[in-house]
């Protein structure tokens, strides 16, 4: 089964990439955009959905600084707050 | 014998080896080695292990040699992580916290002043607390982060080994922290590069004191 893992910087942690993107937008004429945060998307295929949260905690995300969200094709999503 | 780890993508292992050779016998340890027999201290050097894919240090942490290093550290063996090595040790859970991308998103490469805070780890025994060391930094993800309660515990336990001197914090590290030690005092990680500061020819030999501390600690332990 295909799955997507969305990895985001934890709330409260400064995300300089997001800030840089946010600061660049007005120069391109896009006004009023705020709170930009940049994370990562990992797409994968697995036969073992049950082990996905453990896989995320162990490798794909660092729970100290990142939250992750697993999205599967059947739209059953689970959240990992770390 | 001091073992200096070498991952695909390491780039400071030769300087680290050279620094270690100034104080004792040393050799490189390839990332696939699992037997650390005969090695009584480990240096995890700087670079971009496994391309730093995913997060700096995230993949290296699972290398066969690192699993051996984790066991070695658990038995009280001295382990020094420098720059990428510090990131690897944090990812491996051998040290608390994490290293985030620099606050200004720039790769920084310059000489900084460090203030030594702790004198009783195996790597800082020869360094007077409060003294200043001039050591280079060169990194993209060096912003030390840990939750406030963890930071309070680190400070209360005297486990902040080095801070950037006032005005020298190059990356936005929380509380100016440049290096921390584990609870046992046998694992130290720091972003600055002591192995690049071992000869006055390159501007400073202050970094050599970490390697001298390690050797004197071993002599003291054997006595």
Contacts between the chains, C-beta under 8 A, distances in Angstrom:
chain1	res1	chain2	res2	distance
A	13	B	100	7.0
A	13	B	145	6.8
A	14	B	100	7.7
A	14	B	103	6.7
A	14	B	172	7.2
A	16	B	101	6.0
A	16	B	102	7.3
A	16	B	103	5.7
A	16	B	104	6.9
A	16	B	105	4.8
A	17	B	101	7.0
A	17	B	105	6.8
A	20	B	105	5.9
A	59	B	54	7.2
A	59	B	58	6.5
A	59	B	62	7.6
A	60	B	54	7.1
A	62	B	55	6.0
A	62	B	58	7.2
A	62	B	91	6.9
A	62	B	98	5.7
A	64	B	97	7.3
A	64	B	98	5.0
A	64	B	145	7.7
A	64	B	146	7.5
A	64	B	147	7.6
A	65	B	98	4.9
A	65	B	100	6.3
A	65	B	145	6.3
